């Protein structure tokens, strides 16, 4: 019986570890985009000492004014393979001002210059970390695992490692995915972390741990500082993972397709590689940018072939052309413009899928 209880504890711990693993997201195909990340998780409405991130915020912001470092967003997107290419806006002052810069669209000269620079650098979309809205930590009390806690406490004295208390941060993260032509919002998720379950070892002090020798863990007091630190760390990880999960969802893929002037697809089902474009309007211009150098005549030949391949397919125009074999294994970007001025672009990494 004691061995069974110990195995139960170890199995439960393994499940908890696997739950935060972003590896499963990385196995899903990335969005066919190169993204520039800007903005920052600057704290809004801290909510006093009851806020999830407000406690000790002064000390943390001595190193950075951002509650969650912008580099963590970039790393999370890369680890989860959300896009083919992820880069950080390297102008810290502009990152802080970009939300106001784009608030009224891209009508201003500064906004236009910023978007044009991003387009020239080969990006397809802009991801703006808008703000981190702080909120209190709600203690929701003993959860349904208390029988497991009690059994393992009685049999093997390990009840303190079972997450038997539930807390939830009311902090939210707002991020926008924006079109690089107009600055308009394509996707605007409001992300939450959800419930956090803590074991006694994560939520109490030394006195509480000593008391657990004679008192069941779920009856022992919480230490506010330890609870705050544990919930804050988990909330931060969850928000970053939620962003990657949201962006890789099928609903977001569909929304981006619907809001694009043209749908650009890489047909990578063998040799040769082909690009297919379908749109409501005929194409007027095509541009190919490749990480690997190609002779200008090869680039021009692809662009001419794609433009000349127009055919009517039901209710939309379809264009298709063969890519040079030399582009396999590197990044490439295809940009198209319709005869009425619509612009679309996509980035691919042919031959690099794991």
Residue pairs with C-beta under 8 A, 6 or more apart in sequence:
1 155
2 155
2 156
5 151
5 152
5 155
5 156
5 158
6 152
6 156
6 158
8 148
8 152
9 152
9 156
9 158
9 161
9 162
12 148
12 162
13 161
16 163
20 237
20 238
20 241
22 76
22 79
22 80
22 241
22 244
25 80
25 81
25 82
25 241
25 244
25 245
25 248
26 79
26 80
26 81
28 81
28 248
29 353
30 81
30 82
30 83
30 84
30 248
31 82
31 83
31 84
31 247
31 248
31 252
31 253
31 256
32 84
32 264
32 265
32 266
32 346
32 347
32 348
33 83
33 84
33 85
33 124
33 125
33 256
33 346
33 347
34 83
34 84
34 85
34 86
34 87
34 122
34 123
34 124
34 125
34 331
34 333
34 347
35 77
35 82
35 83
35 85
35 86
35 87
35 123
35 124
35 125
35 126
35 127
35 177
36 87
36 88
36 89
36 118
36 121
36 123
36 125
36 126
36 127
37 70
37 73
37 74
37 77
37 86
37 87
37 88
37 89
37 127
37 129
38 88
38 89
38 94
38 95
38 98
38 126
38 127
38 128
38 129
39 70
39 95
39 98
39 99
39 127
39 128
39 129
39 130
39 175
40 65
40 66
40 70
40 95
40 96
40 129
41 66
41 67
41 68
41 69
41 70
41 73
41 129
41 131
41 132
41 173
42 65
42 66
42 67
42 96
42 131
42 132
43 53
43 54
43 57
43 67
43 131
43 132
43 134
44 131
44 132
44 133
44 134
45 133
45 134
46 53
46 54
46 57
46 134
47 54
47 134
47 135
47 136
48 54
49 55
50 136
50 137
51 57
51 134
51 135
51 136
51 171
52 134
52 135
52 136
52 137
52 169
52 170
52 171
52 228
52 231
52 232
52 235
53 67
53 132
53 134
53 171
53 232
54 134
55 225
55 228
55 232
57 67
60 67
61 67
65 96
67 132
68 132
68 173
68 236
68 239
68 240
70 88
70 95
70 129
71 88
72 236
72 240
73 127
73 129
73 240
73 243
74 86
74 87
74 88
76 240
76 241
76 243
76 244
77 83
77 86
77 127
77 243
77 244
77 247
78 86
79 244
80 241
80 244
80 245
80 248
82 244
82 247
82 248
83 347
84 331
84 347
84 348
84 349
85 122
85 123
85 331
85 347
87 121
87 123
89 95
89 98
94 101
94 114
98 114
98 128
99 128
99 130
99 131
101 108
101 110
101 111
101 114
102 111
102 128
102 178
102 183
105 111
105 182
105 183
105 184
106 112
106 115
106 182
106 183
106 184
111 183
115 126
115 180
115 181
115 183
118 126
118 180
119 180
119 181
122 289
122 333
122 347
123 180
124 180
124 333
124 345
124 346
124 347
125 177
125 178
125 179
125 180
125 186
126 177
126 178
126 179
126 180
126 183
127 175
127 176
127 177
127 178
128 175
128 176
128 177
128 178
129 173
129 175
130 174
130 175
130 176
131 173
131 174
132 171
132 172
132 173
133 171
133 172
133 173
133 174
134 171
135 169
135 170
135 171
135 172
136 169
136 170
137 167
137 168
137 169
137 170
137 227
137 228
137 231
138 167
138 168
138 169
138 170
139 165
139 166
139 167
139 222
139 227
140 165
140 166
140 167
140 168
140 195
141 165
141 166
142 164
142 165
142 166
142 218
143 163
143 164
143 165
143 166
143 197
145 162
145 163
145 164
145 197
146 164
146 216
146 218
148 162
148 164
149 159
149 162
149 164
149 216
149 217
149 218
150 159
150 216
150 218
151 159
152 158
152 159
152 161
152 162
153 159
153 160
153 212
153 216
153 217
157 213
159 200
159 212
159 216
159 217
160 199
160 200
160 201
160 209
160 212
160 217
161 199
161 200
161 201
162 199
162 217
163 197
163 198
163 199
163 202
164 197
164 199
164 200
164 217
164 218
165 197
165 198
165 203
165 218
165 222
166 195
166 196
166 197
166 198
167 195
167 196
167 197
167 198
167 227
167 231
168 193
168 194
168 195
168 196
169 193
169 196
169 231
169 232
169 235
171 192
171 193
171 235
171 239
172 190
172 191
172 192
173 190
173 191
173 192
173 239
173 242
173 243
174 188
174 189
174 190
174 191
175 188
175 189
175 191
175 243
176 185
176 186
176 187
176 188
177 185
177 186
177 187
177 188
177 247
177 252
177 256
178 184
178 185
178 186
179 185
179 186
179 259
180 345
181 343
186 255
186 256
186 259
187 247
187 252
187 255
187 256
189 243
189 246
191 239
191 242
191 243
191 246
192 239
192 242
193 234
193 235
193 238
193 239
193 242
194 238
196 230
196 231
196 234
196 235
196 238
198 227
198 230
198 231
199 217
200 208
200 209
200 212
200 217
200 220
201 209
202 226
202 227
202 230
203 222
203 223
203 226
203 227
203 230
204 220
204 221
204 222
204 223
204 226
205 223
205 226
208 220
208 221
208 222
208 223
211 220
212 220
246 252
257 263
260 344
261 279
261 281
261 336
261 337
261 338
261 342
261 343
261 344
262 277
262 278
262 279
262 283
262 336
262 338
262 342
262 344
263 277
263 278
263 279
263 344
264 275
264 276
264 277
264 334
264 336
264 344
264 345
264 346
265 275
265 276
265 277
265 278
265 346
266 273
266 274
266 275
266 346
266 348
266 350
267 273
267 274
267 275
267 276
267 320
268 348
268 350
268 351
271 325
272 322
272 323
272 325
273 322
273 323
273 325
273 327
273 328
273 350
274 320
274 321
274 322
274 323
275 302
275 306
275 320
275 321
275 323
275 334
276 318
276 319
276 320
277 283
277 306
277 318
277 319
277 320
277 334
277 336
278 313
278 316
278 317
278 318
278 319
279 316
279 317
279 319
279 336
279 338
279 342
279 344
280 315
280 316
280 317
280 338
281 317
281 338
281 339
281 340
281 342
282 310
282 317
282 338
282 339
283 306
283 307
283 310
283 317
283 319
283 336
283 337
283 338
283 339
284 337
284 338
284 339
285 307
285 336
285 337
286 302
286 303
286 306
286 307
286 334
286 335
286 336
286 337
287 303
287 334
287 335
287 336
288 299
288 302
288 303
288 332
288 333
288 334
288 335
289 332
289 333
289 334
289 335
290 299
290 327
290 330
290 331
290 332
290 333
291 330
291 331
291 332
292 326
292 327
292 329
292 330
292 332
294 324
294 326
294 327
298 324
302 321
302 322
302 323
302 324
305 321
305 322
306 319
306 320
306 321
306 336
307 319
309 318
309 319
309 320
309 321
310 317
310 318
310 319
311 317
311 318
311 319
312 318
319 336
323 332
323 350
327 350
328 350
328 351
329 350
329 351
329 352
330 349
330 350
330 352
331 347
331 348
331 349
332 347
332 348
332 349
332 350
333 345
333 346
333 347
333 348
334 345
334 346
334 348
335 343
335 344
335 345
336 343
336 344
336 345
337 343
